[in-house]
Amino acid sequence: MNKNAANPTTPPPRDRSSAGRWTQRLPWLGGAVLASLIVIGLWPKPLPVEAGVVSRGPLSETVNEEGMTRVKNRYVVSAPMAGQLRRIDWKAGAEVIAGRTPLALLETAGADLLDARGQAQADARVRGAEAAREGAVAQRARADAAAKLYTTDFDRMQRLLEQKAISVQEFDGAQMRAGTSAQEARAAEFAVKVAEFELEQARALQMRGQATGGPGEAFVVTSPISGRVLRVLQESSRVVPAGFPLLEVGDPGDSEARIEVLSRDAVAIQPGARVFLEKWGGAAPLNGRVRVVEPSAFTKISALGVEEQRVYVVVDFTDPIERRPSLGDAYRVEARIVTWESANVLKAPAGALFQRGQAWQAYVLDGGTARARNVKIGHSDGLETEILEGLQAGDRVVVYPGDQIADGVRVKPMVVSDR
C-alpha cells in the first residue's frame, strides 16, 4: 500500500519549472526598470521662462529727455544813470511789490544834471516810453479779447464732448488754444507793467535832470513788477555806469519748462502735445502742454563726447501753482513728451519681441511648448509694443527668451508678467 497516498496531510510536489521561469525573468525586469529610470533622468526638463500676456489697452509713444524750469517773465533791473551804488541788502527769494519796493540807491552827487542836449534826450526817452506803454496796452487788449474768445470756445467744446458730438482731438485743440491765449494774456499784462515802470523811470530822470531834487539826494530804483528777487547781480557798493545790471526779478509761480531734445525727435513733437514732468521733487508727475518747438537747433557735446544737434521745447504747466509751490527757477525736471497715443490697441511686452533677419518674432506658449510666430509691430513706449498682426488678445508669450529657447522647446512659465 502507498503511504503517501494514504496520508492526506502530505503537500503535493512543487512545480520547479514555473519557479525557474520567474527567476529567469527577474534580471530582465530589473534592467527594464533601470533603463526607464535612466531615460527619465536624461529626458530634457522644461525650461523655466517668464511669460507675458497680450492684451488691449492704452498706449503712448513718448520722447524722454531732461530739462529745466524757468520763470517766463523776468526783468533785469539796471542802473538808469551812472553813480555810486550803495550796497544792496536784498537776497534771492525776497518778495517785492511793483512800484513800492526800493531795490537800489544811486548817489550821483549832481552828475545827473543835464545840459540842453541831455535834456532833449531825456524828453525823447519819455516820449518813447509813453509810446511803448500805449503799444503794450493795445497788445494787452488784443490778448484779453483772444483769451476770452478761446475760453468761450473751450467751454462750448467741453459741453459738446460730454454729448459725444466732437472728437477728443478737437477738444484737445480747443483746450490748447485756450491755455495758450491765457498765457499770452498774462505775458501782455507783464509787458504793460514793465512799460509803465520804464515810463516812470524816464520821467524820474527827466525831472532829475531839471534839478528838482537836491544834488545830495540818492536816486531810488524801485521794483518794476510784483514777485521775488531771482538773483542779485551786484551786491557790493561800487561806481556803476548807466545800464549796469543790478538785480533780476520775476514771479516764480509763472514758470515754464524748457526741454532739450534731439533734433530728429523734435520733428515728431507738435505744439499742444501732452507732457508729463517727473522727478522734480514732488510725489506725483506734473502735467503740461508743448507751447512751441523752437525752429533753430544748437550743437551740444554729450557725456560720451559726441556732437548732437538739440532743440529747445518750451512746455507750459497746466496744473495749478498749488501742486508745485516749491518749484523754482532753473530746477531740473525729466519730461515725457507724448508724440503718439491711442486708447485701445493690441499690445505685447516689448521684451517678448525679437528680430530675426528682417522679420519680428515672438514665442507663443502652446501648452508647455514654445512656438515661434512672425508678428508685425507698430508704436512702442519701450515697455509695451503695438501688435498689428500675428498675435491675439489673451496669447501668452515668452518674455526675454534666452539662447536655449527655440521653436518646439518645452518650457514652463514661472512668472506671469504684466509687461
C-alpha positions as CSV (number, residue, x, y, z in Angstrom):
1,M,0.0,0.0,0.0
2,N,1.3,3.5,-1.0
3,K,2.0,5.5,2.2
4,N,1.9,8.9,0.5
5,A,-1.5,8.3,-1.0
6,A,-2.8,7.1,2.3
7,N,-1.6,10.3,4.2
8,P,-3.9,13.1,3.2
9,T,-1.9,15.8,5.0
10,T,1.2,15.4,2.8
11,P,1.6,18.5,0.4
12,P,1.7,18.0,-3.4
13,P,5.1,18.2,-5.0
14,R,6.3,21.8,-6.2
15,D,6.3,22.8,-9.9
16,R,10.0,23.6,-10.3
17,S,9.6,24.6,-13.9
18,S,7.4,27.7,-13.1
19,A,9.7,29.0,-10.3
20,G,12.6,28.8,-12.7
21,R,10.9,30.9,-15.3
22,W,10.2,33.7,-12.8
23,T,13.8,33.5,-11.6
24,Q,15.0,33.9,-15.2
25,R,12.7,37.0,-15.7
26,L,13.9,39.0,-12.7
27,P,17.2,40.2,-14.3
28,W,15.2,41.4,-17.4
29,L,12.7,43.3,-15.3
30,G,15.4,44.9,-13.2
31,G,17.2,46.0,-16.4
32,A,14.0,47.5,-17.8
33,V,13.3,49.4,-14.6
34,L,16.9,50.7,-14.5
35,A,16.7,51.7,-18.2
36,S,13.4,53.5,-17.6
37,L,14.9,55.4,-14.7
38,I,17.9,56.4,-16.8
39,V,15.7,57.6,-19.6
40,I,13.6,59.6,-17.2
41,G,16.7,61.1,-15.7
42,L,18.2,62.0,-19.0
43,W,14.9,63.3,-20.5
44,P,15.2,67.1,-21.1
45,K,13.3,69.1,-18.4
46,P,11.1,72.1,-19.4
47,L,13.0,75.3,-19.4
48,P,11.7,77.9,-16.8
49,V,10.6,81.1,-18.6
50,E,8.9,84.4,-17.8
51,A,5.6,84.8,-19.5
52,G,3.6,87.8,-20.5
53,V,0.1,88.3,-21.8
54,V,-1.0,90.0,-25.0
55,S,-3.8,92.5,-24.1
56,R,-5.7,95.5,-25.3
57,G,-5.4,98.9,-23.6
58,P,-4.0,102.4,-23.9
59,L,-0.5,103.0,-25.3
60,S,1.5,106.2,-25.9
61,E,4.8,106.8,-27.6
62,T,7.0,109.5,-25.9
63,V,10.3,111.3,-26.2
64,N,12.0,111.2,-22.8
65,E,14.6,114.0,-22.1
66,E,15.8,116.3,-19.3
67,G,15.2,120.0,-18.9
68,M,14.9,122.9,-16.5
69,T,12.2,125.2,-15.3
70,R,12.5,129.0,-15.9
71,V,10.5,132.0,-15.0
72,K,8.6,133.2,-18.0
73,N,8.5,136.9,-17.4
74,R,11.7,138.1,-15.8
75,Y,13.2,141.6,-15.6
76,V,16.8,142.7,-15.2
77,V,16.8,145.9,-13.2
78,S,19.7,148.1,-14.4
79,A,21.1,151.4,-13.2
80,P,19.3,154.2,-15.1
81,M,22.3,156.5,-14.7
82,A,25.9,156.5,-13.6
83,G,26.7,156.9,-10.0
84,Q,27.8,155.4,-6.7
85,L,25.8,152.3,-6.0
86,R,25.0,151.7,-2.3
87,R,25.3,148.1,-1.0
88,I,22.2,146.0,-2.0
89,D,20.9,144.1,1.0
90,W,18.3,142.1,-0.8
91,K,18.7,138.4,-1.1
92,A,17.4,135.9,-3.7
93,G,13.8,134.9,-2.8
94,A,12.8,138.2,-1.2
95,E,9.3,139.3,-2.0
96,V,8.9,142.7,-3.9
97,I,6.0,144.8,-4.9
98,A,5.8,146.8,-8.1
99,G,6.5,150.5,-7.7
100,R,6.8,150.3,-3.9
101,T,9.8,148.2,-3.0
102,P,13.2,150.1,-3.3
103,L,15.7,147.8,-4.8
104,A,18.8,150.0,-5.1
105,L,20.0,153.5,-4.3
106,L,22.3,155.6,-6.6
107,E,24.3,158.6,-5.4
108,T,25.0,160.9,-8.3
109,A,26.3,164.0,-6.5
110,G,24.8,166.2,-9.1
111,A,26.4,164.4,-12.0
112,D,22.9,163.7,-13.4
113,L,22.2,167.3,-14.1
114,L,21.5,167.6,-17.8
115,D,22.6,170.1,-20.4
116,A,20.4,171.1,-23.3
117,R,21.4,168.0,-25.3
118,G,20.9,165.7,-22.4
119,Q,17.6,167.2,-21.6
120,A,16.4,166.7,-25.1
121,Q,17.4,163.1,-24.9
122,A,15.6,162.7,-21.6
123,D,12.4,164.2,-23.2
124,A,12.7,161.9,-26.2
125,R,13.1,158.9,-23.8
126,V,9.9,159.9,-22.1
127,R,8.0,160.1,-25.3
128,G,9.4,156.7,-26.4
129,A,8.4,155.2,-23.1
130,E,4.9,156.7,-23.5
131,A,4.5,155.2,-27.0
132,A,5.8,151.8,-25.7
133,R,3.2,151.9,-22.9
134,E,0.4,152.6,-25.4
135,G,1.6,149.7,-27.6
136,A,1.7,147.4,-24.6
137,V,-1.8,148.4,-23.5
138,A,-3.1,147.8,-27.1
139,Q,-1.4,144.4,-27.1
140,R,-3.0,143.5,-23.7
141,A,-6.4,144.4,-25.0
142,R,-5.8,142.2,-28.1
143,A,-4.6,139.3,-25.9
144,D,-7.5,139.6,-23.5
145,A,-10.0,139.5,-26.3
146,A,-8.4,136.4,-27.8
147,A,-8.3,134.7,-24.4
148,K,-12.0,135.5,-23.8
149,L,-12.8,134.1,-27.3
150,Y,-10.8,130.9,-26.9
151,T,-12.1,130.4,-23.4
152,T,-15.7,130.6,-24.6
153,D,-14.9,128.2,-27.4
154,F,-13.3,125.8,-25.0
155,D,-16.4,125.8,-22.7
156,R,-18.6,125.1,-25.8
157,M,-16.3,122.3,-26.9
158,Q,-16.4,120.8,-23.3
159,R,-20.2,120.6,-23.5
160,L,-20.1,119.1,-26.9
161,L,-17.6,116.5,-25.8
162,E,-19.9,115.4,-22.9
163,Q,-22.6,114.9,-25.6
164,K,-20.1,113.0,-27.7
165,A,-20.7,115.4,-30.6
166,I,-17.0,116.1,-31.2
167,S,-13.8,114.1,-31.2
168,V,-11.2,114.1,-28.4
169,Q,-8.7,115.6,-30.9
170,E,-11.0,118.7,-31.5
171,F,-11.4,119.1,-27.7
172,D,-7.7,118.9,-27.1
173,G,-7.1,121.6,-29.8
174,A,-9.6,123.9,-28.1
175,Q,-8.0,123.3,-24.8
176,M,-4.6,124.1,-26.2
177,R,-5.8,127.3,-27.7
178,A,-7.5,128.4,-24.5
179,G,-4.4,127.7,-22.5
180,T,-2.0,129.4,-24.9
181,S,-4.2,132.5,-25.1
182,A,-4.4,132.7,-21.3
183,Q,-0.6,132.6,-21.2
184,E,-0.3,135.3,-23.8
185,A,-2.7,137.5,-21.8
186,R,-0.5,137.1,-18.7
187,A,2.6,138.0,-20.8
188,A,0.8,141.1,-22.2
189,E,-0.1,142.2,-18.7
190,F,3.5,141.8,-17.6
191,A,4.6,143.9,-20.7
192,V,2.2,146.7,-19.6
193,K,3.7,146.7,-16.1
194,V,7.2,146.8,-17.5
195,A,6.3,149.6,-19.9
196,E,4.8,151.6,-17.0
197,F,7.9,151.1,-15.0
198,E,10.1,152.3,-17.9
199,L,7.9,155.4,-18.3
200,E,8.2,156.2,-14.6
201,Q,12.0,155.8,-14.7
202,A,12.2,158.0,-17.8
203,R,10.1,160.7,-16.2
204,A,12.1,160.5,-13.0
205,L,15.3,161.0,-15.0
206,Q,13.7,163.9,-16.8
207,M,12.8,165.6,-13.5
208,R,16.2,164.7,-12.0
209,G,17.9,166.5,-14.8
210,Q,16.0,169.6,-14.0
211,A,17.5,169.6,-10.5
212,T,14.1,169.3,-8.8
213,G,15.7,167.2,-6.2
214,G,18.8,168.1,-4.2
215,P,22.1,167.0,-5.6
216,G,22.8,165.0,-2.4
217,E,19.6,163.0,-2.6
218,A,20.0,159.4,-3.8
219,F,18.1,158.1,-6.7
220,V,15.7,155.3,-5.8
221,V,15.3,152.3,-8.2
222,T,12.0,150.5,-7.4
223,S,10.8,147.1,-8.5
224,P,9.1,147.1,-11.9
225,I,6.9,144.0,-11.1
226,S,5.4,142.2,-8.1
227,G,7.2,138.9,-7.4
228,R,10.5,137.8,-5.9
229,V,14.2,138.6,-6.3
230,L,15.7,135.9,-8.5
231,R,19.3,136.9,-8.5
232,V,21.4,139.8,-7.1
233,L,23.9,140.6,-9.8
234,Q,25.8,143.3,-8.0
235,E,25.7,143.2,-4.2
236,S,28.7,145.3,-3.1
237,S,28.9,149.1,-3.2
238,R,30.7,150.4,-6.3
239,V,30.6,153.0,-9.1
240,V,28.4,151.8,-11.9
241,P,27.8,153.2,-15.4
242,A,24.4,153.7,-16.8
243,G,22.7,150.5,-17.8
244,F,24.7,148.3,-15.4
245,P,22.6,145.3,-14.4
246,L,21.9,145.2,-10.7
247,L,19.2,142.6,-9.9
248,E,16.9,140.1,-11.6
249,V,13.2,139.9,-10.5
250,G,10.3,137.7,-11.6
251,D,7.4,135.7,-10.4
252,P,8.4,132.0,-9.8
253,G,4.8,130.9,-9.9
254,D,4.6,132.0,-13.5
255,S,7.1,129.5,-14.8
256,E,7.6,127.1,-17.7
257,A,9.9,124.2,-18.6
258,R,12.5,124.2,-21.3
259,I,13.4,120.7,-22.5
260,E,16.4,119.8,-24.7
261,V,15.6,117.1,-27.3
262,L,17.4,115.7,-30.2
263,S,16.6,117.4,-33.5
264,R,15.4,114.1,-35.0
265,D,12.9,113.7,-32.1
266,A,11.8,117.3,-32.3
267,V,10.4,116.7,-35.7
268,A,7.7,114.5,-34.3
269,I,6.7,116.9,-31.5
270,Q,3.7,119.1,-32.2
271,P,2.5,122.2,-30.2
272,G,-0.2,121.2,-27.8
273,A,1.2,117.7,-27.1
274,R,0.8,116.4,-23.6
275,V,3.9,116.4,-21.3
276,F,4.5,114.6,-18.0
277,L,7.2,116.2,-15.9
278,E,8.7,113.7,-13.4
279,K,11.5,113.6,-10.8
280,W,11.1,117.2,-9.9
281,G,10.9,116.5,-6.2
282,G,7.1,116.0,-5.8
283,A,5.2,112.8,-5.2
284,A,3.3,112.9,-8.5
285,P,4.2,113.9,-12.0
286,L,3.2,117.4,-13.2
287,N,1.1,117.9,-16.4
288,G,2.0,120.3,-19.2
289,R,1.5,121.1,-22.8
290,V,4.0,121.9,-25.5
291,R,3.7,125.6,-26.4
292,V,6.4,125.9,-29.0
293,V,9.2,123.8,-30.6
294,E,12.0,126.3,-31.3
295,P,12.9,126.3,-35.0
296,S,16.7,126.7,-34.5
297,A,18.9,123.9,-33.1
298,F,22.2,124.2,-31.4
299,T,25.2,121.9,-31.1
300,K,25.9,120.2,-27.7
301,I,28.6,117.7,-26.7
302,S,27.2,114.7,-25.0
303,A,28.8,112.9,-22.0
304,L,30.4,110.4,-24.4
305,G,32.0,113.3,-26.4
306,V,29.6,113.0,-29.4
307,E,28.3,116.2,-31.1
308,E,24.5,116.3,-31.0
309,Q,22.0,118.7,-32.6
310,R,19.5,119.6,-30.0
311,V,16.3,121.8,-29.9
312,Y,14.5,123.5,-27.1
313,V,10.9,122.5,-26.5
314,V,9.0,125.0,-24.3
315,V,6.3,123.5,-22.1
316,D,3.6,125.3,-20.1
317,F,2.4,123.9,-16.8
318,T,-1.3,123.0,-16.8
319,D,-1.5,122.1,-13.1
320,P,-2.3,124.9,-10.6
321,I,0.5,126.5,-8.6
322,E,-0.8,124.8,-5.5
323,R,0.6,121.5,-6.9
324,R,4.2,122.9,-7.2
325,P,4.6,125.7,-4.6
326,S,8.3,124.9,-4.1
327,L,9.3,124.5,-7.7
328,G,11.6,127.5,-8.5
329,D,13.7,128.8,-11.3
330,A,16.3,126.6,-13.1
331,Y,15.1,123.4,-11.3
332,R,15.8,120.1,-13.0
333,V,12.9,118.0,-14.4
334,E,12.6,114.9,-16.5
335,A,10.0,115.2,-19.3
336,R,8.0,112.6,-21.2
337,I,6.6,114.3,-24.3
338,V,3.8,112.4,-26.0
339,T,4.2,112.1,-29.8
340,W,1.5,109.4,-30.4
341,E,-1.2,107.8,-28.2
342,S,-4.2,105.6,-28.6
343,A,-6.8,104.5,-26.0
344,N,-7.3,100.9,-27.3
345,V,-4.6,99.0,-29.1
346,L,-3.4,95.4,-29.1
347,K,-0.1,95.3,-27.3
348,A,2.5,92.9,-26.0
349,P,5.5,93.2,-23.7
350,A,8.4,94.7,-25.6
351,G,10.8,92.2,-24.1
352,A,8.9,89.3,-25.8
353,L,9.7,90.6,-29.3
354,F,12.9,90.0,-31.2
355,Q,14.2,90.5,-34.7
356,R,15.3,87.6,-36.8
357,G,16.5,88.7,-40.2
358,Q,14.1,91.3,-41.5
359,A,11.1,89.9,-39.5
360,W,9.9,90.3,-36.0
361,Q,9.0,87.2,-34.0
362,A,7.7,86.1,-30.6
363,Y,7.5,82.8,-28.8
364,V,3.9,81.9,-28.1
365,L,3.1,79.3,-25.3
366,D,1.2,76.4,-26.8
367,G,0.5,74.3,-23.8
368,G,4.0,73.5,-22.5
369,T,5.8,74.2,-25.8
370,A,7.2,77.5,-27.2
371,R,6.1,78.2,-30.8
372,A,7.8,80.8,-32.9
373,R,5.4,83.2,-34.6
374,N,6.0,86.1,-37.0
375,V,4.5,89.4,-35.9
376,K,4.1,92.9,-37.3
377,I,4.7,95.7,-34.8
378,G,3.7,99.4,-34.6
379,H,4.4,102.0,-32.0
380,S,6.2,101.3,-28.7
381,D,6.8,103.1,-25.4
382,G,9.8,100.9,-24.5
383,L,7.8,98.7,-22.2
384,E,4.9,97.7,-24.4
385,T,4.7,97.5,-28.2
386,E,1.7,97.7,-30.5
387,I,0.9,94.5,-32.4
388,L,-0.6,94.9,-35.9
389,E,-0.5,91.2,-37.0
390,G,0.4,87.8,-35.7
391,L,-0.9,87.8,-32.1
392,Q,-4.3,87.9,-30.4
393,A,-5.5,89.2,-27.1
394,G,-5.0,86.6,-24.4
395,D,-2.0,84.9,-26.0
396,R,0.8,84.1,-23.6
397,V,4.3,84.9,-24.9
398,V,7.8,84.3,-23.6
399,V,9.4,87.5,-22.2
400,Y,13.2,87.9,-22.7
401,P,13.8,84.5,-24.3
402,G,17.3,83.2,-24.0
403,D,19.5,81.3,-26.4
404,Q,18.1,78.0,-25.3
405,I,14.6,78.8,-26.4
406,A,13.7,77.7,-29.9
407,D,10.7,76.6,-31.8
408,G,9.2,73.4,-30.2
409,V,11.2,73.6,-27.0
410,R,9.3,72.5,-23.8
411,V,9.0,75.4,-21.4
412,K,7.5,76.0,-18.0
413,P,6.2,79.5,-17.2
414,M,7.4,80.6,-13.8
415,V,6.3,84.2,-13.6
416,V,3.5,85.9,-15.5
417,S,4.5,89.5,-16.2
418,D,2.1,92.4,-16.9
419,R,4.6,93.9,-19.2
